[in-house]
Amino acid sequence: MKKIWIWSITAALAGFLFGFDTVVISGADQTLQVLWNSSDVFHGAVVMGMALWGTVVGALLGGIPTKIFGRKKTLIAIGFLYAISAIGSALSNDPITFAIFRFLGGLGVGASTIAAPAYISEIAPAKDRGKLVGLYQFNIVFGILMAFFSNYLISGINDDAWRWMLGVEAFPAILYTAFAFTIPKSPRWLISRSRFKEAKEVLKVIFPMENAENLMIKINTSKKGNSSENIFLKKYKTPLTLAFLIAFFNQMSGINAFLYYAPRIFEEAGLEADTSLLSSIGIGLVNLLFTLLGIYLIDRVGRRLLMYIGSVGYIISLTLVSCAFLFEWQSLAVPVFLFLFIASHAVGQGAVIWVFISEIFPNHLRGEGQAFGSSIHWILAALIPSLVPLMFTIVGAEYVFGFFALMMVLQLIFVATLMPETKGKSLEDLSEEFSLPKTNYSEYYKKQDVYN
C-alpha cells in the first residue's frame, strides 16, 4: 500500500501545478492590464483567458496521448509543458507572446485532468479510490494556496514582480517531471495494450493478497470486443449525462471566476489592495482544510452526501455574497461569505468531481470519458472568467453572484434526482452498471441501492 500512495502522490503533483498555474495569474491581473493598456474584453479573453483556452484544447485532445502513449508518458509531457510555460510567460514583453506561453501551460492543465485521475483510479483499490484520486484535488488546492502565498510575498518587490510571480512555477514543474519518470505504467492501460507481463507485476504490488491472473482476466474481459466503441453510443448515455452535469455545475458555481479574480473581487467589496491579497491567502487556507475534510469523508460517507452538503453551502454563501454587494454591507462581510463559499466547494464539488468522472466510464473508454467531462469543465472555465470583468461592469457583482446561486439550486436537484453513489465498487462493476441499456435511470439506481 505504501508504494500505491507514493505513486498516487507523484501523479497527483500534476494537480499542484494545475492549481498554481491557474491562480498565480491573479496576482498579476491588474498590473498586466495597466502595463499593456488592455481593454476589459481583450484583457479578460486573451491575457487572462488564454491559459483556459489552452486548457480546453488540452482537455479535448488529452485523451489521445493518454490512450495511445499511456498515462505515465502523458504525465511526463505535462511537466515539460508547465516548465516551458512558466519560463516563457515570465520573460514575455508583449501580451501576444505572453498569451502563447500561458496557452502552453493551459494544455498541461487540461491534459492533467484526464491523465492524473485516470492513472490514480486505475492503480487504486476500490475501498481507497476516493481518497487516492482525491489527492489530485488536494494538490490542486495546495497549489492554489502556494500561488496566493507566493504572490503575496513577491508583490511589491519591484516593477517586474509579476515576472517572478509567474516564473517561480518552473521550479516545482521541473521537480514534478523528474518524479513522474519513477512511477510504473497503469496496469489497466498495459492490459489494453496486451502487455500482460508488465501488468501482472504492477497488479501484484497493488493487490498482494489476490490472484493477479484472475484480476487480469476480469479486467481484460471488460475490454474485449469494444475496440470500435465510443462514449457517444446510446448504451453509455448514463455516464455521459452524469459527467456532463457534474462538470457543468462545477463551473456554474463561479469557482474559477472567483479564483482568477479574488483580489479584484475583494477590492470591489472595499478592501485595500494589500488586504485583498492577504484575504486571498485566507481563501487558499480554507480551501486546503476543507479539501482535506472532503478527502477524509469521501470513502466513508460517499460522493453523494458530500455533494448535498456542498450544494446547500453554495446556495447560502452565494446568496449572502450577492446580498452583501446589493445592500452594500460592510466590506469585511464579503470575505467571510466567500470563505463559506470556498469551504462548500472544497468539501463538495472539489472533492468529488475528478473522482466521480474517473469512476463512471468503462475501462476501455475511461480516457475518452475523462476527456469529455474535462472538456465540458474547461470550456465553461474559459468562458466564465473571460466574461467576469465585463459582467461586473455591465450588471454588477451582486447579480453575477445571484446567478451563480440560482445555478446551485439546480445542482441540488441534480444530486437529489440523478446522481448515483459509486463508493466501494470496483471499476469493472461500475462499468457493468453504467453501460447497461436503461430508460428509467431513477428506478435503476433504486434497484442498485445506490441512494443509500
N, C-alpha and C positions, 0 to 999 in steps of 0.2 A: 504493500500500500504506500510505503514511503516513496518509491520510485514514481508511482502514479501521481502523487502530489507534486513531486518535483517537475515531472513532465507537464502537468496541468498548469502549474505556476509559470513555467517558462513560456508556454503557448499563450497564457493569459497576459503576459507582459506586453503583447501586441495591443491589449486594451489600455495599458498605461500610456502608450504613445498616442493611441486614439484620443483619450481624454485630454492629454497635454496639448496635442496638436489642435484639437477642436476649440479649446478655451484660451490658449495663450494669446490668440489674436485679439481678445477682448481688451488687453492692456494697451494695445497699440491702436485700437479702433479710432478714437477721435484725433490722435496725433497724426495718423496717416491721412485722414480726411482733410485736415488743415494743411499738412505738408504738400499734398498733391492737389489741393484745391478742388476736391471732387464734389459733385452734386450728390444728394442723398441717394438717387437712383443708381448712379454709377458706383458709388462707394458701397452700397448695400449689395448690388448684384455682382460686381467684379472684384473689388478689393477684398470685401468681407466674404462674399458668397462663392468665389471661385473654388475654394477648397471643398465646399459642399457639393458643387457640381462635379468635381473630381471624385468625390465620394460616391455620387450617383453612378458614374461610369464604372468605378471600382466595384460597386455592388452589382451592377448589371452584368459585368464581364468576369467578375472574380470567381464565379462558379466554374469557368472553363479551365483555368490552370489548377484550381483545387481538385477537379475531377481527373484531368489528364496527367498532370505532373505530381499530384498528391498534395496533402495538407502541409507536410513539412516544408517542401520546396517553396510553396506559396508563402508560408510564414517567413522564410528567409528573405525572399524577394521583397516582402512588405517592409522589412527592416531597412533594406537599401533605399527604398522609396522615401521613408521617413528621414533618413540621414541626408539624402540629396536635397529634399525639400527644405529642411531646416537651414542648411548652409546657404542654399541659393536664395531663400527668402531674406535672410539676414544681410546678404550682400547686394540686394536689388536697389536700383536707383530710380526706378520708374514704376508706375502701377501695373503696366502690362507684364513686365518681367516678373514682378512680384506675384502677380496672379498666376503665371505659368508654374512657378515653383510651388505655390500653395496648392495648385491643381494636382501636382505630383504627390504631395502629402495626402491629399484627399483620396487619390487612388489607393494609397496604403490603408487609409481608414476604412474605405468601402470593402476592400478585399479582406481585411482583418475580421469584419463582422460575419464573413462567411467561413473563412478557413479556421479561425481560432475556436469558435463554438462547436463547429463540426468535428474538429480534431479532438477536443476535450470530451465531447459527448460520446465519441467512438472508443475512447480508452477507459471511460469511467464505468465502474459497477453501477447497476441501476439504483441501488439504495443511496449512493453518494453522488449521483449525476447532477442533481440540482445545485449542491454547494460547489462541486468542482467546476461546472460550467459558470456558476456564479462568480468564481474567481476572476473571470473575464470582466464582468461588470464591476467588481471591486477595484480592479486595476484601472478601469475607466475613470471611476470617481476619485481614486488616489491620484491619477494623472491630472484630473481637473483641479484637485486641491493643490498639488505641487505647481501647476501653472499659475493659479491665483497667487500663491505664496511667492513664487519666483518673480511674477510681475510686480508685486508689492515691494520686494527687495530691490529690484533693478530700477523701478520707476524713479525718475528724477536724477539719476547719476550724471547724465549729460543729454545733449540733444539727440544722440543716437541710441538712447536707452531701448527704443523699440527693436533695434537690430539685435541687441543682446537678448531681449525677451524671446525672440524667435529663434536665434541661433543656438541657444543653450540646449535645445531639444536634440541636437546632433549627438551629444554625449550618451544619453540613455538609448538612443537609436542604435548606435554602434555596439553598445554592450548587449542589447537585446539580440541583435543579429548574430553575435558570437554565440550566445546561449542557444539560439534556435538550431544551430548545427548539431547540438548534443542530444536532441530528442529523437526517439525512434519514429518510424512511419506508422500511420494508423493501421491497425490490424484489419479493420473492415475495408479500408481502401486497398490494402495489399491483396485481400481475398478477391476484391472486384477486378484486380489485375492478374488474378491467377498466380500470385506469388505466395503460395501456401506455406512454404518452409519458413519464410520470414515472418508471416502472420502467426504461425504456430509459436514461435519463440516469444513474440510480444504477448500473446494470449496467456502463455504460461506464467508470465510475470503478473499480469492483471488478475488472472483467476487461478492462483496456485492450487486451490482445493478442488478444481473442476477439471474434467477431461477436455483437453484442448481440441482433440479431434472432433468430439461431439459438438463443441461450440462452433467449430469451423463449418461443420455440416449444416447446422442451423442457420448460421449467417449466410453461407453460400446458397442454401435453398431459397432464401428470401430474395436472392438476386437473379436466379435463373429465369430465362425466358423473358427478361424485361429490358433487354438492351435497346430496343427501339421505342420504349415508352418515354413520355414526358409528363411533367406535372399538370399539364392542362387537359389531360384526359378526364372524362366525366367521373371515373372511379376515384379520382383524387380531389374532387370538389370540396370535401370537408377540410382537409389540411390546408388547401389553397385559401379557402374562405377564412379560416382561423388565422393563418399567417397574415393575410391582408388586413384583417380587422385589428389585430393586436399591434401591428406596425402603424396602421393609420391612426389609431387613438394615442399611441405613444407620442407622436409628433403634434397631434391636435391638442395636447395639453399645453403646448407652448414651451416645452422644456429646452429645446435647443435655442430658440429665440431668446429665452431668458439667459442661458449660459453665455451666449455670444455677446449679449448687451447688458450684462449685470451692472457694470459700473455706470452705464448711461441711464439705466432704469432707476438706480439709486439716486443719481443726480436729478432725474426728473421728479423724484419724490422730495427733493430739497436738501439732500445731503451734500457736503463738500466733497471735492474730488478725492482727497486723501481718505476720508471716512468711507467713501463708496468703495474704494479698493480694499480697505480693511474689512468692510461688510462682505465683500466677495470671498475673502478667505473664510469668513464665518459660514458662508454658503457651502464652501468646499468641505469644511469640517462636519457640518450637519449631514451632507450627502454621504460622506465616508462612514459615519457612525450608523446611520440608518440602513446603508447598504450592507454593512456587517450584520445588522439585525435581520435583514431580509435573507441573507445567505444562511444564517443560523436557522431560520424558521422554514426555509423553502422545502426541505426534505422531511420536516416534522409536521407542518400543518398543510403543506401543499401549495401549489401555484395559485389556485383559485381563490382561497381565502386572502392571500396577500393582495390579489387584485381587487377584492372587495374593499379591504382596508385602504388601499391606495386611492381607489376611486372616490370614496367618501371624503378622504383627506384633500384630494384635489378640489372637489366641489366647494368645500368650506373655505379653503385657503384662497383659491382664485376669486371667489365671490368677495371675500374680505379685501383682497388687493384692489379689485375693481372699485369697491365702495370707498377705500382709502383715497384713491385718486379722484373719484367723483365728488366726494364730500370734503376733500382737502383736509383729511385728518392729519395729525402731527406726523412729521417725517419719519420718526422712529417706529411708527406702526407698520410701515411698509416692509422694512427688513424682517420684522417678527413674522408677518404673514407669509413672506416669501420663504423664510426658514421652514415654516409649516408645509409650504408647497413642495420644497425640495425633499423634506422628510417623507412626504406622501409618495413622491415619485420614487425615491430610493428604495423604500420598503415594498412597493408595489411593482409598477411597470419596470423600473430599473433592475430589480432583482429577477424578474420573470421573463422579460421579452426574449433574450437570447437563448435562455434555457428552453423555453417553450417552442420556439421556432426550430431549434435543433432536434427536438424530440418527435415532432408530429409527422415528418415525412419519412417514407421508407428508405432503407439503406442505399439503394441504388439511385435514388433521386434526392438524397439529402443535400448535396451541393447545389443542385438547381433550386430546390425548395428554399434553402438558406439564402440563395441569391435573390429569389423572388421577394421574400419577406424583407431582406435588407434593402432591396431597390425601392420598395414602397416607402420604407422608413426614410431613406436618404433623399428621395425625390421631394418629399414633404419637408425634410430637414433643410433642403436647399431653398425651397420656395418661401417658407415661412420667415426665416431670419432675413432673407433678402428684402422682404416687404416691411419688416418691422419699423425701420426708421421712417419710411414714408407713411405707414399707417398711424404711427404716433403723432405725426404732423397733421394728417388729414382728419382723423376721427378722435384721437386722444387715447391715452393709455388705459383709461377706465373701460372703454368699450372693447379694446383689444383683449383685456383680461376677462371681461364679461363673456366674450365669445368663447374663449378657452374653457371657462367654467361650464357653459352650456354643452360643449363637446364632451366634457367628462360625465355629464348626466347620461349621455348616450353610451359612453363606455360602461357605466354601471349596468345599463340594460343589457349590453353585450355579455358581460360577465354572468349576469343572472340567467340569461336565456340560452346562450350558445356555448360558452367556454367549458370544456371538459377538464377533468383532473388527470394528470399524467404521472404523478409521483409514484416511485417504487416499481414501475413497469419497465421491462426490457425494451430496447429499441425495436426488436423484432416483433414483440407482442403489440406494441403501439402501431407499428406498420400494418399489422394484420387488422387491427381495429379500424384505423382511419382510411384504409383503401378499399373497404367493403362498399358495394353499391347500396346507398341509403336514400330514402326520400323524406323520412321524418327523423331529423337529427336529434331532436329533444327526446323522443321515445327511445332512440338507440342509446343515448347517453344514460338514460334512466335504467335501461336493461343492463348496461355495463356497470352500474352503481358508481359512476364517476362523479355524481353530485355530492357524495358523502366522503 
